[in-house]
Amino acid sequence: MKKTLVLTVVCPDRPGIVEQFTEVILRHGGNWEESRMSRLGGDFAGIVKIGVESDRADALIDALRAEARGGETFVFVKAASGEGPAAPQRPQSFVLRIHGADHEGIVNSVTHHLAARQVNVEGMEPGVSPAPVSGQPLFHMEARIVP
């Protein structure tokens, strides 16, 4: 029987991080099924969905946690909360795009309004970039939402 794990890794960015964790996962019979990774403020941040046989899950979890050496790497592994024999039918999702002058609290304001209307945020990529002529900070965000 398969078990689904969710791995979170945060550490200073450097070449070879993904390869380091894929080797551990492969060595323990796991399968890298889905992931989101990014470089934020000079750090690597990644979240990975892993499939593994139930009888090998504990050894894989221990090995992944052992990769957090020297106190610079944060590793968190847990069993996925959505496990089950069949995945439920996903409702239709929509893309929300926002662009405008940057100021503090935009993400909080948007997510507050969405939560008040019971809208789930499945993915979000906010950012700030300089305006073409003035160089003033412009906010941009793309979010995948499900009403």
C-alpha positions, -999 to 999 in steps of 0.1 A, spaced: 0 0 0 13 35 -9 16 63 14 19 100 4 43 122 22 48 160 20 84 173 24 92 209 30 128 221 27 142 256 33 179 264 32 205 288 18 203 284 -20 231 265 -37 235 241 -67 226 205 -59 198 208 -33 171 191 -54 196 163 -64 205 158 -28 169 151 -18 160 131 -49 188 107 -42 175 101 -7 140 96 -20 151 72 -47 174 52 -23 143 46 -1 120 35 -30 101 68 -30 87 86 -60 89 124 -65 54 131 -77 48 168 -76 67 199 -63 68 237 -61 102 253 -56 115 288 -55 144 311 -46 133 336 -20 156 362 -5 187 341 -13 172 309 2 158 278 -15 122 269 -5 106 238 -18 76 216 -10 74 181 -25 47 154 -27 63 119 -24 48 85 -29 63 56 -11 53 21 1 39 23 36 65 -1 50 93 21 38 78 55 48 93 58 83 129 50 71 124 76 43 112 102 68 142 96 90 166 98 61 151 131 48 153 146 83 189 135 86 197 157 55 192 188 77 228 192 87 246 220 103 215 239 113 212 257 80 186 235 65 150 232 77 133 199 68 97 190 77 81 158 66 45 146 73 19 122 59 -4 140 34 -37 148 50 -56 141 18 -47 104 15 -74 80 5 -83 54 -21 -96 79 -47 -90 116 -51 -122 136 -50 -133 154 -81 -116 188 -81 -139 218 -85 -132 242 -114 -105 267 -105 -99 303 -118 -69 325 -122 -69 358 -104 -44 384 -116 -38 417 -98 -14 445 -108 -10 480 -93 11 503 -71 28 484 -43 20 490 -7 20 470 26 -10 447 32 -21 439 -4 -18 401 0 -35 403 34 -63 424 20 -69 401 -10 -67 369 10 -91 384 36 -117 391 10 -113 357 -6 -116 339 28 -146 359 38 -163 345 7 -151 309 13 -128 310 -17 -98 287 -14 -64 298 -27 -46 267 -42 -16 286 -54 -3 322 -53 27 340 -68 29 376 -56 59 398 -64 72 433 -68 91 448 -97 102 483 -107 79 503 -131 95 507 -166 100 545 -165 97 557 -129 112 527 -112 85 528 -86 75 494 -71 47 477 -89 28 448 -72 17 418 -93 1 386 -82 -13 356 -99 -34 332 -78 -53 300 -86 -86 301 -67 -115 277 -62 -149 292 -52 
